[in-house]
């Protein structure tokens, strides 16, 4: 369901589900984007409510020491050649 919250809505979708969408914004603190006539609008809770920890994106851990990270070179990576 979290993926659905990131998807922009049309004005028609907002109208059909306005109370549910407003409740989701209030409960989660996550803004919703609405597209109307090529313009993007944002519904967001007043006061900048913080995200819940479980809603934050997960990042892959780096499995190396800080010294190994500093010495990392992408120079020989063929996918980065221009």
trRosetta pair geometry for C-beta under 8 A, 3 or more apart (Angstrom, degrees):
i j d omega theta_ij theta_ji phi_ij phi_ji
1 4 5.3 -47 -162 29 49 118
1 5 6.9 52 144 -23 71 98
2 5 5.6 -51 -157 29 40 113
2 6 7.0 35 149 -17 66 102
2 55 7.1 -179 -129 -132 126 79
3 6 5.8 -59 -157 34 38 109
3 7 6.8 44 148 -30 67 102
4 7 5.7 -50 -153 22 37 116
5 24 6.5 -153 -111 161 111 133
5 28 6.8 -37 -146 80 158 171
5 30 5.6 54 157 103 133 144
5 32 6.9 -94 -165 -96 72 91
8 33 4.2 -55 -110 98 88 110
8 34 6.9 156 -168 -102 85 13
8 35 5.1 59 154 -25 129 108
8 40 7.1 -73 -130 -128 138 100
9 13 4.2 -128 -167 85 99 125
9 14 5.2 118 123 -55 132 83
9 21 7.1 -40 -21 -119 169 148
9 32 6.4 8 7 169 119 113
9 33 7.0 155 21 89 70 57
9 34 5.3 -31 73 -110 91 67
9 35 7.1 180 84 18 37 77
10 13 4.8 100 52 5 76 99
10 14 7.1 -136 97 -3 43 86
10 34 7.4 58 -179 -162 11 72
10 35 5.8 -44 -105 67 53 89
10 36 7.4 110 -167 -82 59 62
11 14 5.5 -52 -149 36 36 115
11 15 6.3 39 152 -22 67 104
11 34 6.1 76 -82 177 61 112
11 35 7.4 -108 -29 85 75 47
11 36 4.3 61 -49 -96 123 106
12 15 5.7 -51 -147 34 31 112
12 16 6.5 28 155 -18 63 107
13 16 5.9 -57 -148 37 31 110
13 17 6.4 -20 167 24 65 110
14 17 6.8 -92 -146 59 22 76
14 18 5.8 54 162 -90 69 76
14 21 6.1 -75 -133 37 69 166
14 34 5.3 10 -54 -120 144 124
15 18 6.1 -3 -133 -47 25 108
17 20 4.6 -54 -179 50 93 115
17 21 5.2 96 115 -28 95 101
18 21 6.0 -62 -144 40 25 109
18 22 6.2 24 160 -17 64 109
19 22 5.8 -53 -143 38 30 110
19 23 6.3 32 156 -19 64 107
20 23 5.8 -58 -150 37 29 112
20 24 6.5 32 151 -22 64 104
21 24 5.6 -50 -149 32 33 113
21 25 6.6 34 153 -19 64 102
21 32 5.9 -63 -176 20 107 176
21 43 7.2 70 141 75 109 157
22 25 5.7 -52 -151 34 34 112
22 26 6.4 31 152 -16 65 106
22 43 7.2 -94 -102 168 67 143
23 26 5.6 -55 -147 39 33 111
23 27 5.9 26 158 -15 69 112
24 27 5.9 -58 -138 43 27 106
24 28 5.7 -1 172 5 66 117
24 30 7.6 -45 145 60 89 99
24 32 7.2 73 91 -55 114 130
25 28 6.7 -65 -129 50 18 91
25 29 7.6 72 177 -99 51 8
25 30 6.7 -114 -125 73 56 57
25 31 6.6 36 -135 -122 106 33
25 32 5.6 -91 -78 -6 111 107
25 43 5.5 -84 -90 123 161 105
25 44 6.9 -145 -167 -122 122 25
25 45 5.8 168 148 -49 92 87
26 29 7.9 10 179 -66 19 47
26 45 5.9 119 -107 -93 50 121
28 51 7.8 1 164 -131 76 69
28 52 7.3 -89 -152 4 62 110
28 55 6.5 127 -167 -97 99 154
29 45 5.8 -71 -128 25 56 138
29 49 3.7 -124 -123 106 109 112
29 50 6.3 -8 170 79 162 25
29 51 5.7 -161 92 -91 124 43
29 52 7.2 141 31 -21 125 76
29 55 7.8 163 62 59 101 164
30 51 6.8 56 -74 -108 83 93
30 55 6.6 -138 -60 -178 121 146
31 42 5.1 4 176 -174 132 101
31 43 6.2 160 -160 80 74 49
31 44 3.8 -24 -101 -90 108 91
31 45 7.8 -132 -81 5 69 65
32 42 7.3 152 77 -155 41 54
32 43 4.7 -7 57 55 93 104
32 44 7.9 -174 24 -68 56 55
33 40 5.7 -21 -165 -165 108 102
33 41 7.1 141 -159 74 54 46
33 42 5.8 -26 -101 -99 64 69
34 40 7.3 141 73 -160 46 51
34 41 4.4 -23 63 64 99 100
34 42 7.5 -169 19 -76 79 21
34 43 6.5 61 -18 -18 113 103
35 38 7.4 14 -174 -101 94 10
35 39 7.2 159 -153 78 55 41
35 40 5.8 -25 -99 -100 72 65
35 41 7.7 -177 -80 20 23 77
36 39 5.7 -25 71 61 72 91
36 41 6.4 8 16 -3 108 119
44 48 7.9 10 155 -95 119 51
45 48 7.5 -179 88 -61 85 10
45 49 4.7 1 85 7 139 118
51 55 4.6 -128 -176 82 105 119
51 56 5.6 122 114 -65 136 79
52 55 4.7 88 60 2 81 107
52 56 7.8 -138 93 -19 46 80
53 56 6.0 -44 -160 10 39 114
62 69 6.5 46 155 -94 144 123
64 68 4.0 -113 175 87 117 130
64 69 5.4 145 96 -55 120 80
64 72 7.9 102 96 -60 167 118
65 68 4.7 97 52 6 77 101
65 69 7.1 -139 94 -6 42 87
66 69 5.5 -55 -150 35 34 115
66 70 6.5 35 154 -21 67 103
67 70 5.8 -52 -149 33 33 111
67 71 6.5 21 155 -10 65 110
68 71 5.9 -64 -147 44 31 106
68 72 6.9 57 149 -52 63 89
69 72 5.7 -29 -159 -10 36 118
73 76 6.9 61 112 7 106 88
74 77 4.8 -39 -170 9 73 128
74 80 5.6 63 154 -7 110 167
77 80 4.6 58 90 8 106 112
77 81 7.9 -163 99 -31 60 75
78 81 5.7 -29 -160 -6 49 117
